[in-house]
């Protein structure tokens, strides 16, 4: 009898892809929760897809969440920011695996730029 675990390959690349997919799903869930709560509490409709896209849009939405006075929205905004940073780190780690450790300086520069963009 062949078990499912024997049929699947557990490589670092496959695990990294699975982790990235889980993190992306988490950001979608958080963005959807922010959308629903903003709509319910303030009547503000935000675009979930845009929250996951351009950072400027997400920054504006998260600023609204923090300034509206709702503890639930402020908590979701913090979680979304934290997840975005985790996603950036995972992206960099995956890039390091693809390119090898010889490009550490370039990876550090990418991390610095990405972090600065997310925190600005």
Biopython code that builds the backbone (N, CA, C, O; Angstrom):
import numpy as np
from Bio.PDB.StructureBuilder import StructureBuilder

atoms = [
    (1, "UNK", "N", (0.840, -1.181, 0.000)),
    (1, "UNK", "CA", (0.000, 0.000, 0.000)),
    (1, "UNK", "C", (0.885, 1.245, 0.000)),
    (1, "UNK", "O", (1.799, 1.351, 0.819)),
    (2, "UNK", "N", (0.626, 2.183, -0.906)),
    (2, "UNK", "CA", (1.402, 3.413, -1.018)),
    (2, "UNK", "C", (0.653, 4.515, -0.289)),
    (2, "UNK", "O", (-0.541, 4.720, -0.508)),
    (3, "UNK", "N", (1.359, 5.216, 0.574)),
    (3, "UNK", "CA", (0.758, 6.325, 1.313)),
    (3, "UNK", "C", (0.977, 7.626, 0.561)),
    (3, "UNK", "O", (1.891, 7.754, -0.254)),
    (4, "UNK", "N", (0.105, 8.594, 0.859)),
    (4, "UNK", "CA", (0.180, 9.888, 0.207)),
    (4, "UNK", "C", (1.540, 10.541, 0.428)),
    (4, "UNK", "O", (2.096, 11.136, -0.495)),
    (5, "UNK", "N", (2.080, 10.438, 1.643)),
    (5, "UNK", "CA", (3.360, 11.065, 1.947)),
    (5, "UNK", "C", (4.469, 10.520, 1.064)),
    (5, "UNK", "O", (5.413, 11.240, 0.740)),
    (6, "UNK", "N", (4.366, 9.259, 0.673)),
    (6, "UNK", "CA", (5.385, 8.672, -0.181)),
    (6, "UNK", "C", (5.293, 9.202, -1.605)),
    (6, "UNK", "O", (6.280, 9.187, -2.340)),
    (7, "UNK", "N", (4.125, 9.665, -1.991)),
    (7, "UNK", "CA", (3.930, 10.165, -3.349)),
    (7, "UNK", "C", (4.391, 11.600, -3.520)),
    (7, "UNK", "O", (4.722, 12.013, -4.631)),
    (8, "UNK", "N", (4.419, 12.365, -2.443)),
    (8, "UNK", "CA", (4.801, 13.772, -2.546)),
    (8, "UNK", "C", (6.267, 13.933, -2.214)),
    (8, "UNK", "O", (6.808, 13.210, -1.377)),
    (9, "UNK", "N", (6.898, 14.871, -2.862)),
    (9, "UNK", "CA", (8.294, 15.156, -2.582)),
    (9, "UNK", "C", (8.366, 16.368, -1.673)),
    (9, "UNK", "O", (7.702, 17.375, -1.919)),
    (10, "UNK", "N", (9.158, 16.275, -0.640)),
    (10, "UNK", "CA", (9.335, 17.396, 0.279)),
    (10, "UNK", "C", (10.714, 18.003, 0.036)),
    (10, "UNK", "O", (11.708, 17.597, 0.637)),
    (11, "UNK", "N", (10.743, 18.972, -0.851)),
    (11, "UNK", "CA", (11.993, 19.663, -1.143)),
    (11, "UNK", "C", (11.919, 21.048, -0.501)),
    (11, "UNK", "O", (10.821, 21.530, -0.221)),
    (12, "UNK", "N", (13.054, 21.697, -0.263)),
    (12, "UNK", "CA", (13.023, 23.051, 0.294)),
    (12, "UNK", "C", (12.230, 24.022, -0.587)),
    (12, "UNK", "O", (11.540, 24.910, -0.085)),
    (13, "UNK", "N", (12.339, 23.838, -1.904)),
    (13, "UNK", "CA", (11.605, 24.728, -2.812)),
    (13, "UNK", "C", (10.100, 24.542, -2.655)),
    (13, "UNK", "O", (9.348, 25.516, -2.637)),
    (14, "UNK", "N", (9.664, 23.286, -2.540)),
    (14, "UNK", "CA", (8.238, 23.007, -2.387)),
    (14, "UNK", "C", (7.728, 23.556, -1.062)),
    (14, "UNK", "O", (6.629, 24.108, -0.996)),
    (15, "UNK", "N", (8.525, 23.407, -0.007)),
    (15, "UNK", "CA", (8.114, 23.930, 1.286)),
    (15, "UNK", "C", (8.053, 25.449, 1.269)),
    (15, "UNK", "O", (7.146, 26.035, 1.861)),
    (16, "UNK", "N", (9.006, 26.098, 0.599)),
    (16, "UNK", "CA", (9.003, 27.561, 0.504)),
    (16, "UNK", "C", (7.779, 28.044, -0.264)),
    (16, "UNK", "O", (7.154, 29.035, 0.111)),
    (17, "UNK", "N", (7.439, 27.333, -1.350)),
    (17, "UNK", "CA", (6.248, 27.708, -2.120)),
    (17, "UNK", "C", (4.989, 27.550, -1.284)),
    (17, "UNK", "O", (4.088, 28.386, -1.350)),
    (18, "UNK", "N", (4.923, 26.479, -0.496)),
    (18, "UNK", "CA", (3.770, 26.259, 0.376)),
    (18, "UNK", "C", (3.661, 27.339, 1.431)),
    (18, "UNK", "O", (2.562, 27.801, 1.737)),
    (19, "UNK", "N", (4.793, 27.746, 1.991)),
    (19, "UNK", "CA", (4.785, 28.807, 3.001)),
    (19, "UNK", "C", (4.350, 30.124, 2.380)),
    (19, "UNK", "O", (3.580, 30.867, 2.988)),
    (20, "UNK", "N", (4.833, 30.425, 1.172)),
    (20, "UNK", "CA", (4.436, 31.665, 0.498)),
    (20, "UNK", "C", (2.941, 31.664, 0.199)),
    (20, "UNK", "O", (2.274, 32.687, 0.351)),
    (21, "UNK", "N", (2.418, 30.523, -0.223)),
    (21, "UNK", "CA", (0.983, 30.432, -0.510)),
    (21, "UNK", "C", (0.169, 30.637, 0.755)),
    (21, "UNK", "O", (-0.866, 31.303, 0.722)),
    (22, "UNK", "N", (0.620, 30.076, 1.872)),
    (22, "UNK", "CA", (-0.097, 30.245, 3.135)),
    (22, "UNK", "C", (-0.056, 31.695, 3.579)),
    (22, "UNK", "O", (-1.055, 32.214, 4.076)),
    (23, "UNK", "N", (1.086, 32.363, 3.410)),
    (23, "UNK", "CA", (1.196, 33.752, 3.804)),
    (23, "UNK", "C", (0.330, 34.643, 2.917)),
    (23, "UNK", "O", (-0.312, 35.575, 3.400)),
    (24, "UNK", "N", (0.318, 34.352, 1.622)),
    (24, "UNK", "CA", (-0.522, 35.133, 0.712)),
    (24, "UNK", "C", (-1.984, 34.976, 1.092)),
    (24, "UNK", "O", (-2.743, 35.945, 1.072)),
    (25, "UNK", "N", (-2.380, 33.755, 1.440)),
    (25, "UNK", "CA", (-3.753, 33.516, 1.865)),
    (25, "UNK", "C", (-4.052, 34.309, 3.126)),
    (25, "UNK", "O", (-5.140, 34.867, 3.269)),
    (26, "UNK", "N", (-3.099, 34.361, 4.034)),
    (26, "UNK", "CA", (-3.282, 35.101, 5.270)),
    (26, "UNK", "C", (-3.492, 36.587, 4.987)),
    (26, "UNK", "O", (-4.350, 37.215, 5.608)),
    (27, "UNK", "N", (-2.730, 37.152, 4.069)),
    (27, "UNK", "CA", (-2.905, 38.563, 3.708)),
    (27, "UNK", "C", (-4.268, 38.796, 3.070)),
    (27, "UNK", "O", (-4.895, 39.830, 3.299)),
    (28, "UNK", "N", (-4.722, 37.845, 2.277)),
    (28, "UNK", "CA", (-6.045, 37.970, 1.656)),
    (28, "UNK", "C", (-7.126, 37.983, 2.730)),
    (28, "UNK", "O", (-8.055, 38.789, 2.683)),
    (29, "UNK", "N", (-6.991, 37.075, 3.704)),
    (29, "UNK", "CA", (-7.966, 37.002, 4.797)),
    (29, "UNK", "C", (-7.957, 38.304, 5.592)),
    (29, "UNK", "O", (-9.017, 38.839, 5.916)),
    (30, "UNK", "N", (-6.767, 38.816, 5.910)),
    (30, "UNK", "CA", (-6.676, 40.066, 6.667)),
    (30, "UNK", "C", (-7.250, 41.241, 5.871)),
    (30, "UNK", "O", (-7.984, 42.064, 6.417)),
    (31, "UNK", "N", (-6.915, 41.317, 4.584)),
    (31, "UNK", "CA", (-7.442, 42.408, 3.747)),
    (31, "UNK", "C", (-8.966, 42.326, 3.640)),
    (31, "UNK", "O", (-9.649, 43.350, 3.650)),
    (32, "UNK", "N", (-9.485, 41.125, 3.539)),
    (32, "UNK", "CA", (-10.945, 40.945, 3.469)),
    (32, "UNK", "C", (-11.596, 41.345, 4.786)),
    (32, "UNK", "O", (-12.659, 41.965, 4.790)),
    (33, "UNK", "N", (-10.968, 40.995, 5.896)),
    (33, "UNK", "CA", (-11.505, 41.383, 7.204)),
    (33, "UNK", "C", (-11.498, 42.901, 7.368)),
    (33, "UNK", "O", (-12.459, 43.480, 7.875)),
    (34, "UNK", "N", (-10.412, 43.541, 6.937)),
    (34, "UNK", "CA", (-10.341, 45.004, 6.982)),
    (34, "UNK", "C", (-11.440, 45.602, 6.122)),
    (34, "UNK", "O", (-12.126, 46.531, 6.548)),
    (35, "UNK", "N", (-11.615, 45.077, 4.911)),
    (35, "UNK", "CA", (-12.664, 45.552, 4.014)),
    (35, "UNK", "C", (-14.030, 45.472, 4.675)),
    (35, "UNK", "O", (-14.784, 46.445, 4.689)),
    (36, "UNK", "N", (-14.339, 44.304, 5.222)),
    (36, "UNK", "CA", (-15.661, 44.090, 5.820)),
    (36, "UNK", "C", (-15.901, 45.000, 7.018)),
    (36, "UNK", "O", (-16.980, 45.573, 7.163)),
    (37, "UNK", "N", (-14.891, 45.131, 7.875)),
    (37, "UNK", "CA", (-15.047, 45.944, 9.082)),
    (37, "UNK", "C", (-15.127, 47.430, 8.751)),
    (37, "UNK", "O", (-15.909, 48.154, 9.368)),
    (38, "UNK", "N", (-14.341, 47.894, 7.799)),
    (38, "UNK", "CA", (-14.431, 49.296, 7.386)),
    (38, "UNK", "C", (-15.798, 49.599, 6.777)),
    (38, "UNK", "O", (-16.370, 50.664, 7.009)),
    (39, "UNK", "N", (-16.304, 48.666, 6.008)),
    (39, "UNK", "CA", (-17.614, 48.847, 5.391)),
    (39, "UNK", "C", (-18.711, 48.885, 6.451)),
    (39, "UNK", "O", (-19.625, 49.707, 6.381)),
    (40, "UNK", "N", (-18.613, 48.001, 7.419)),
    (40, "UNK", "CA", (-19.621, 47.902, 8.467)),
    (40, "UNK", "C", (-19.565, 49.089, 9.424)),
    (40, "UNK", "O", (-20.596, 49.681, 9.743)),
    (41, "UNK", "N", (-18.365, 49.437, 9.882)),
    (41, "UNK", "CA", (-18.233, 50.472, 10.907)),
    (41, "UNK", "C", (-18.243, 51.889, 10.361)),
    (41, "UNK", "O", (-18.753, 52.800, 11.013)),
    (42, "UNK", "N", (-17.681, 52.086, 9.165)),
    (42, "UNK", "CA", (-17.530, 53.451, 8.657)),
    (42, "UNK", "C", (-18.206, 53.701, 7.321)),
    (42, "UNK", "O", (-18.277, 54.843, 6.869)),
    (43, "UNK", "N", (-18.701, 52.657, 6.686)),
    (43, "UNK", "CA", (-19.302, 52.819, 5.365)),
    (43, "UNK", "C", (-18.265, 53.037, 4.279)),
    (43, "UNK", "O", (-18.610, 53.450, 3.172)),
    (44, "UNK", "N", (-16.974, 52.760, 4.580)),
    (44, "UNK", "CA", (-15.888, 52.931, 3.615)),
    (44, "UNK", "C", (-15.656, 51.619, 2.883)),
    (44, "UNK", "O", (-15.428, 50.582, 3.506)),
    (45, "UNK", "N", (-15.715, 51.670, 1.566)),
    (45, "UNK", "CA", (-15.470, 50.483, 0.753)),
    (45, "UNK", "C", (-14.042, 50.549, 0.214)),
    (45, "UNK", "O", (-13.682, 51.502, -0.477)),
    (46, "UNK", "N", (-13.240, 49.552, 0.524)),
    (46, "UNK", "CA", (-11.871, 49.501, 0.008)),
    (46, "UNK", "C", (-11.734, 48.285, -0.899)),
    (46, "UNK", "O", (-12.461, 47.301, -0.762)),
    (47, "UNK", "N", (-10.803, 48.373, -1.809)),
    (47, "UNK", "CA", (-10.567, 47.312, -2.786)),
    (47, "UNK", "C", (-9.542, 46.327, -2.226)),
    (47, "UNK", "O", (-8.381, 46.684, -2.023)),
    (48, "UNK", "N", (-9.967, 45.103, -1.979)),
    (48, "UNK", "CA", (-9.088, 44.073, -1.407)),
    (48, "UNK", "C", (-7.917, 43.792, -2.355)),
    (48, "UNK", "O", (-6.778, 43.662, -1.905)),
    (49, "UNK", "N", (-8.183, 43.698, -3.638)),
    (49, "UNK", "CA", (-7.115, 43.402, -4.603)),
    (49, "UNK", "C", (-6.060, 44.508, -4.611)),
    (49, "UNK", "O", (-4.868, 44.223, -4.725)),
    (50, "UNK", "N", (-6.485, 45.759, -4.492)),
    (50, "UNK", "CA", (-5.518, 46.852, -4.455)),
    (50, "UNK", "C", (-4.721, 46.860, -3.159)),
    (50, "UNK", "O", (-3.569, 47.292, -3.141)),
    (51, "UNK", "N", (-5.326, 46.388, -2.076)),
    (51, "UNK", "CA", (-4.572, 46.298, -0.823)),
    (51, "UNK", "C", (-3.416, 45.318, -0.957)),
    (51, "UNK", "O", (-2.382, 45.477, -0.307)),
    (52, "UNK", "N", (-3.589, 44.322, -1.785)),
    (52, "UNK", "CA", (-2.548, 43.323, -1.982)),
    (52, "UNK", "C", (-1.572, 43.736, -3.076)),
    (52, "UNK", "O", (-0.553, 43.078, -3.284)),
    (53, "UNK", "N", (-1.878, 44.811, -3.769)),
    (53, "UNK", "CA", (-1.036, 45.269, -4.867)),
    (53, "UNK", "C", (-0.155, 46.432, -4.472)),
    (53, "UNK", "O", (0.776, 46.266, -3.683)),
    (54, "UNK", "N", (-0.436, 47.613, -5.013)),
    (54, "UNK", "CA", (0.423, 48.771, -4.753)),
    (54, "UNK", "C", (0.497, 49.101, -3.262)),
    (54, "UNK", "O", (-0.523, 49.170, -2.577)),
    (55, "UNK", "N", (1.707, 49.299, -2.779)),
    (55, "UNK", "CA", (1.895, 49.553, -1.354)),
    (55, "UNK", "C", (1.285, 50.879, -0.907)),
    (55, "UNK", "O", (0.879, 51.016, 0.247)),
    (56, "UNK", "N", (1.220, 51.844, -1.803)),
    (56, "UNK", "CA", (0.675, 53.149, -1.443)),
    (56, "UNK", "C", (-0.788, 53.028, -1.031)),
    (56, "UNK", "O", (-1.224, 53.663, -0.071)),
    (57, "UNK", "N", (-1.537, 52.215, -1.757)),
    (57, "UNK", "CA", (-2.960, 52.034, -1.451)),
    (57, "UNK", "C", (-3.119, 51.350, -0.092)),
    (57, "UNK", "O", (-3.920, 51.780, 0.738)),
    (58, "UNK", "N", (-2.358, 50.295, 0.125)),
    (58, "UNK", "CA", (-2.435, 49.574, 1.404)),
    (58, "UNK", "C", (-2.052, 50.500, 2.552)),
    (58, "UNK", "O", (-2.691, 50.481, 3.603)),
    (59, "UNK", "N", (-1.012, 51.309, 2.357)),
    (59, "UNK", "CA", (-0.600, 52.259, 3.397)),
    (59, "UNK", "C", (-1.720, 53.220, 3.754)),
    (59, "UNK", "O", (-1.948, 53.511, 4.928)),
    (60, "UNK", "N", (-2.418, 53.713, 2.741)),
    (60, "UNK", "CA", (-3.521, 54.648, 2.986)),
    (60, "UNK", "C", (-4.660, 53.972, 3.756)),
    (60, "UNK", "O", (-5.222, 54.564, 4.678)),
    (61, "UNK", "N", (-4.996, 52.748, 3.385)),
    (61, "UNK", "CA", (-6.061, 52.008, 4.064)),
    (61, "UNK", "C", (-5.666, 51.721, 5.507)),
    (61, "UNK", "O", (-6.479, 51.879, 6.417)),
    (62, "UNK", "N", (-4.419, 51.300, 5.720)),
    (62, "UNK", "CA", (-3.957, 50.987, 7.067)),
    (62, "UNK", "C", (-3.913, 52.238, 7.938)),
    (62, "UNK", "O", (-4.178, 52.171, 9.138)),
    (63, "UNK", "N", (-3.583, 53.358, 7.347)),
    (63, "UNK", "CA", (-3.603, 54.626, 8.080)),
    (63, "UNK", "C", (-5.026, 54.963, 8.523)),
    (63, "UNK", "O", (-5.242, 55.418, 9.646)),
    (64, "UNK", "N", (-5.979, 54.740, 7.649)),
    (64, "UNK", "CA", (-7.383, 54.950, 7.993)),
    (64, "UNK", "C", (-7.799, 54.031, 9.135)),
    (64, "UNK", "O", (-8.512, 54.450, 10.046)),
    (65, "UNK", "N", (-7.354, 52.781, 9.085)),
    (65, "UNK", "CA", (-7.679, 51.808, 10.140)),
    (65, "UNK", "C", (-7.141, 52.261, 11.495)),
    (65, "UNK", "O", (-7.818, 52.135, 12.516)),
    (66, "UNK", "N", (-5.922, 52.787, 11.495)),
    (66, "UNK", "CA", (-5.310, 53.214, 12.754)),
    (66, "UNK", "C", (-5.948, 54.484, 13.297)),
    (66, "UNK", "O", (-6.029, 54.667, 14.511)),
    (67, "UNK", "N", (-6.397, 55.354, 12.414)),
    (67, "UNK", "CA", (-6.899, 56.659, 12.860)),
    (67, "UNK", "C", (-8.397, 56.697, 13.145)),
    (67, "UNK", "O", (-8.888, 57.693, 13.675)),
    (68, "UNK", "N", (-9.128, 55.653, 12.811)),
    (68, "UNK", "CA", (-10.587, 55.706, 12.951)),
    (68, "UNK", "C", (-11.065, 55.470, 14.381)),
    (68, "UNK", "O", (-12.231, 55.719, 14.687)),
    (69, "UNK", "N", (-10.180, 54.992, 15.267)),
    (69, "UNK", "CA", (-10.564, 54.800, 16.658)),
    (69, "UNK", "C", (-11.089, 53.413, 16.996)),
    (69, "UNK", "O", (-11.466, 53.156, 18.140)),
    (70, "UNK", "N", (-11.118, 52.530, 16.032)),
    (70, "UNK", "CA", (-11.590, 51.167, 16.272)),
    (70, "UNK", "C", (-10.407, 50.276, 16.655)),
    (70, "UNK", "O", (-9.477, 50.114, 15.866)),
    (71, "UNK", "N", (-10.433, 49.699, 17.859)),
    (71, "UNK", "CA", (-9.347, 48.809, 18.254)),
    (71, "UNK", "C", (-9.224, 47.583, 17.330)),
    (71, "UNK", "O", (-8.121, 47.105, 17.068)),
    (72, "UNK", "N", (-10.344, 47.097, 16.853)),
    (72, "UNK", "CA", (-10.323, 45.921, 15.967)),
    (72, "UNK", "C", (-9.631, 46.254, 14.647)),
    (72, "UNK", "O", (-8.838, 45.460, 14.142)),
    (73, "UNK", "N", (-9.930, 47.424, 14.089)),
    (73, "UNK", "CA", (-9.288, 47.824, 12.833)),
    (73, "UNK", "C", (-7.805, 48.105, 13.044)),
    (73, "UNK", "O", (-6.990, 47.777, 12.182)),
    (74, "UNK", "N", (-7.443, 48.703, 14.165)),
    (74, "UNK", "CA", (-6.029, 48.967, 14.459)),
    (74, "UNK", "C", (-5.271, 47.645, 14.593)),
    (74, "UNK", "O", (-4.139, 47.529, 14.124)),
    (75, "UNK", "N", (-5.888, 46.658, 15.225)),
    (75, "UNK", "CA", (-5.260, 45.339, 15.374)),
    (75, "UNK", "C", (-5.072, 44.674, 14.014)),
    (75, "UNK", "O", (-4.012, 44.115, 13.733)),
    (76, "UNK", "N", (-6.101, 44.734, 13.174)),
    (76, "UNK", "CA", (-5.997, 44.149, 11.830)),
    (76, "UNK", "C", (-4.925, 44.849, 11.002)),
    (76, "UNK", "O", (-4.205, 44.204, 10.240)),
    (77, "UNK", "N", (-4.817, 46.170, 11.152)),
    (77, "UNK", "CA", (-3.788, 46.925, 10.424)),
    (77, "UNK", "C", (-2.396, 46.459, 10.842)),
    (77, "UNK", "O", (-1.529, 46.257, 9.992)),
    (78, "UNK", "N", (-2.176, 46.286, 12.141)),
    (78, "UNK", "CA", (-0.878, 45.790, 12.630)),
    (78, "UNK", "C", (-0.587, 44.394, 12.096)),
    (78, "UNK", "O", (0.534, 44.106, 11.677)),
    (79, "UNK", "N", (-1.592, 43.534, 12.109)),
    (79, "UNK", "CA", (-1.407, 42.170, 11.613)),
    (79, "UNK", "C", (-1.072, 42.164, 10.122)),
    (79, "UNK", "O", (-0.219, 41.400, 9.670)),
    (80, "UNK", "N", (-1.756, 43.026, 9.366)),
    (80, "UNK", "CA", (-1.500, 43.101, 7.927)),
    (80, "UNK", "C", (-0.072, 43.576, 7.671)),
    (80, "UNK", "O", (0.613, 43.038, 6.801)),
    (81, "UNK", "N", (0.382, 44.582, 8.423)),
    (81, "UNK", "CA", (1.752, 45.075, 8.266)),
    (81, "UNK", "C", (2.764, 43.988, 8.615)),
    (81, "UNK", "O", (3.742, 43.792, 7.893)),
    (82, "UNK", "N", (2.530, 43.283, 9.721)),
    (82, "UNK", "CA", (3.437, 42.213, 10.127)),
    (82, "UNK", "C", (3.496, 41.118, 9.068)),
    (82, "UNK", "O", (4.574, 40.616, 8.746)),
    (83, "UNK", "N", (2.341, 40.749, 8.530)),
    (83, "UNK", "CA", (2.309, 39.709, 7.510)),
    (83, "UNK", "C", (3.010, 40.167, 6.241)),
    (83, "UNK", "O", (3.662, 39.370, 5.567)),
    (84, "UNK", "N", (2.880, 41.452, 5.911)),
    (84, "UNK", "CA", (3.561, 41.990, 4.734)),
    (84, "UNK", "C", (5.072, 41.913, 4.900)),
    (84, "UNK", "O", (5.787, 41.588, 3.953)),
    (85, "UNK", "N", (5.562, 42.213, 6.104)),
    (85, "UNK", "CA", (6.998, 42.102, 6.370)),
    (85, "UNK", "C", (7.463, 40.645, 6.281)),
    (85, "UNK", "O", (8.526, 40.359, 5.730)),
    (86, "UNK", "N", (6.659, 39.732, 6.825)),
    (86, "UNK", "CA", (6.995, 38.310, 6.724)),
    (86, "UNK", "C", (7.044, 37.864, 5.268)),
    (86, "UNK", "O", (7.921, 37.096, 4.873)),
    (87, "UNK", "N", (6.092, 38.355, 4.475)),
    (87, "UNK", "CA", (6.075, 38.016, 3.050)),
    (87, "UNK", "C", (7.343, 38.516, 2.359)),
    (87, "UNK", "O", (7.932, 37.813, 1.538)),
    (88, "UNK", "N", (7.755, 39.743, 2.702)),
    (88, "UNK", "CA", (8.959, 40.308, 2.093)),
    (88, "UNK", "C", (10.176, 39.467, 2.461)),
    (88, "UNK", "O", (11.026, 39.194, 1.613)),
    (89, "UNK", "N", (10.260, 39.058, 3.723)),
    (89, "UNK", "CA", (11.390, 38.230, 4.155)),
    (89, "UNK", "C", (11.377, 36.872, 3.450)),
    (89, "UNK", "O", (12.426, 36.365, 3.050)),
    (90, "UNK", "N", (10.194, 36.291, 3.301)),
    (90, "UNK", "CA", (10.088, 35.003, 2.614)),
    (90, "UNK", "C", (10.487, 35.126, 1.146)),
    (90, "UNK", "O", (11.135, 34.242, 0.586)),
    (91, "UNK", "N", (10.091, 36.229, 0.542)),
    (91, "UNK", "CA", (10.453, 36.474, -0.859)),
    (91, "UNK", "C", (11.965, 36.577, -1.009)),
    (91, "UNK", "O", (12.539, 36.059, -1.968)),
    (92, "UNK", "N", (12.600, 37.240, -0.067)),
    (92, "UNK", "CA", (14.046, 37.398, -0.112)),
    (92, "UNK", "C", (14.741, 36.057, 0.136)),
    (92, "UNK", "O", (15.731, 35.738, -0.523)),
    (93, "UNK", "N", (14.226, 35.277, 1.080)),
    (93, "UNK", "CA", (14.812, 33.962, 1.355)),
    (93, "UNK", "C", (14.701, 33.054, 0.137)),
    (93, "UNK", "O", (15.636, 32.323, -0.187)),
    (94, "UNK", "N", (13.558, 33.103, -0.534)),
    (94, "UNK", "CA", (13.378, 32.294, -1.738)),
    (94, "UNK", "C", (14.333, 32.754, -2.831)),
    (94, "UNK", "O", (14.880, 31.941, -3.576)),
    (95, "UNK", "N", (14.526, 34.058, -2.918)),
    (95, "UNK", "CA", (15.447, 34.592, -3.917)),
    (95, "UNK", "C", (16.886, 34.167, -3.611)),
    (95, "UNK", "O", (17.661, 33.864, -4.518)),
    (96, "UNK", "N", (17.228, 34.150, -2.324)),
    (96, "UNK", "CA", (18.563, 33.697, -1.938)),
    (96, "UNK", "C", (18.780, 32.246, -2.337)),
    (96, "UNK", "O", (19.856, 31.879, -2.809)),
    (97, "UNK", "N", (17.760, 31.424, -2.148)),
    (97, "UNK", "CA", (17.885, 30.015, -2.532)),
    (97, "UNK", "C", (18.089, 29.874, -4.028)),
    (97, "UNK", "O", (18.902, 29.068, -4.482)),
    (98, "UNK", "N", (17.346, 30.661, -4.790)),
    (98, "UNK", "CA", (17.468, 30.568, -6.247)),
    (98, "UNK", "C", (18.822, 31.068, -6.733)),
    (98, "UNK", "O", (19.422, 30.477, -7.632)),
    (99, "UNK", "N", (19.307, 32.167, -6.133)),
    (99, "UNK", "CA", (20.534, 32.794, -6.610)),
    (99, "UNK", "C", (21.782, 32.289, -5.905)),
    (99, "UNK", "O", (22.894, 32.480, -6.398)),
    (100, "UNK", "N", (21.610, 31.653, -4.766)),
    (100, "UNK", "CA", (22.770, 31.198, -3.994)),
    (100, "UNK", "C", (23.207, 32.268, -3.018)),
    (100, "UNK", "O", (22.749, 33.409, -3.087)),
    (101, "UNK", "N", (24.074, 31.907, -2.130)),
    (101, "UNK", "CA", (24.523, 32.828, -1.088)),
    (101, "UNK", "C", (25.516, 33.865, -1.587)),
    (101, "UNK", "O", (25.831, 34.798, -0.848)),
    (102, "UNK", "N", (26.017, 33.744, -2.796)),
    (102, "UNK", "CA", (26.981, 34.696, -3.330)),
    (102, "UNK", "C", (26.398, 36.075, -3.534)),
    (102, "UNK", "O", (27.140, 37.049, -3.664)),
    (103, "UNK", "N", (25.085, 36.175, -3.565)),
    (103, "UNK", "CA", (24.461, 37.469, -3.807)),
    (103, "UNK", "C", (23.908, 38.060, -2.511)),
    (103, "UNK", "O", (22.867, 38.717, -2.522)),
    (104, "UNK", "N", (24.593, 37.832, -1.408)),
    (104, "UNK", "CA", (24.125, 38.303, -0.110)),
    (104, "UNK", "C", (24.021, 39.819, -0.065)),
    (104, "UNK", "O", (23.055, 40.355, 0.478)),
    (105, "UNK", "N", (24.990, 40.510, -0.621)),
    (105, "UNK", "CA", (24.969, 41.974, -0.600)),
    (105, "UNK", "C", (23.759, 42.506, -1.367)),
    (105, "UNK", "O", (23.095, 43.437, -0.911)),
    (106, "UNK", "N", (23.473, 41.921, -2.521)),
    (106, "UNK", "CA", (22.311, 42.348, -3.309)),
    (106, "UNK", "C", (21.022, 42.035, -2.567)),
    (106, "UNK", "O", (20.077, 42.824, -2.607)),
    (107, "UNK", "N", (20.971, 40.896, -1.892)),
    (107, "UNK", "CA", (19.783, 40.518, -1.135)),
    (107, "UNK", "C", (19.565, 41.474, 0.025)),
    (107, "UNK", "O", (18.430, 41.866, 0.298)),
    (108, "UNK", "N", (20.640, 41.854, 0.712)),
    (108, "UNK", "CA", (20.510, 42.794, 1.823)),
    (108, "UNK", "C", (19.976, 44.130, 1.324)),
    (108, "UNK", "O", (19.130, 44.747, 1.971)),
    (109, "UNK", "N", (20.465, 44.571, 0.181)),
    (109, "UNK", "CA", (19.962, 45.815, -0.400)),
    (109, "UNK", "C", (18.488, 45.724, -0.731)),
    (109, "UNK", "O", (17.740, 46.676, -0.512)),
    (110, "UNK", "N", (18.061, 44.571, -1.264)),
    (110, "UNK", "CA", (16.648, 44.363, -1.577)),
    (110, "UNK", "C", (15.815, 44.392, -0.306)),
    (110, "UNK", "O", (14.743, 44.998, -0.281)),
    (111, "UNK", "N", (16.295, 43.743, 0.751)),
    (111, "UNK", "CA", (15.578, 43.726, 2.022)),
    (111, "UNK", "C", (15.451, 45.133, 2.589)),
    (111, "UNK", "O", (14.384, 45.516, 3.069)),
    (112, "UNK", "N", (16.528, 45.901, 2.536)),
    (112, "UNK", "CA", (16.504, 47.266, 3.058)),
    (112, "UNK", "C", (15.494, 48.110, 2.282)),
    (112, "UNK", "O", (14.714, 48.848, 2.883)),
    (113, "UNK", "N", (15.503, 48.009, 0.960)),
    (113, "UNK", "CA", (14.554, 48.788, 0.156)),
    (113, "UNK", "C", (13.119, 48.357, 0.416)),
    (113, "UNK", "O", (12.234, 49.199, 0.568)),
    (114, "UNK", "N", (12.885, 47.055, 0.466)),
    (114, "UNK", "CA", (11.533, 46.518, 0.664)),
    (114, "UNK", "C", (10.984, 46.918, 2.037)),
    (114, "UNK", "O", (9.823, 47.309, 2.158)),
    (115, "UNK", "N", (11.834, 46.817, 3.077)),
    (115, "UNK", "CA", (11.417, 47.192, 4.421)),
    (115, "UNK", "C", (11.112, 48.669, 4.495)),
    (115, "UNK", "O", (10.133, 49.073, 5.123)),
    (116, "UNK", "N", (11.942, 49.484, 3.857)),
    (116, "UNK", "CA", (11.723, 50.930, 3.853)),
    (116, "UNK", "C", (10.405, 51.277, 3.168)),
    (116, "UNK", "O", (9.683, 52.165, 3.619)),
    (117, "UNK", "N", (10.096, 50.584, 2.091)),
    (117, "UNK", "CA", (8.845, 50.839, 1.382)),
    (117, "UNK", "C", (7.646, 50.448, 2.248)),
    (117, "UNK", "O", (6.644, 51.163, 2.279)),
    (118, "UNK", "N", (7.745, 49.330, 2.942)),
    (118, "UNK", "CA", (6.625, 48.864, 3.751)),
    (118, "UNK", "C", (6.409, 49.741, 4.971)),
    (118, "UNK", "O", (5.273, 49.919, 5.411)),
    (119, "UNK", "N", (7.478, 50.289, 5.520)),
    (119, "UNK", "CA", (7.360, 51.078, 6.735)),
    (119, "UNK", "C", (7.136, 52.554, 6.473)),
    (119, "UNK", "O", (6.791, 53.296, 7.393)),
    (120, "UNK", "N", (7.324, 53.000, 5.232)),
    (120, "UNK", "CA", (7.151, 54.421, 4.907)),
    (120, "UNK", "C", (5.695, 54.836, 4.962)),
    (120, "UNK", "O", (5.375, 55.998, 4.715)),
]
sb = StructureBuilder()
sb.init_structure("model")
sb.init_model(0)
sb.init_chain("A")
sb.init_seg("    ")
for serial, (resi, resn, name, xyz) in enumerate(atoms, 1):
    if name == "N":
        sb.init_residue(resn, " ", resi, " ")
    sb.init_atom(name, np.array(xyz, "f"), 0.0, 1.0, " ", f" {name:<3s}", serial, name[0])
structure = sb.get_structure()
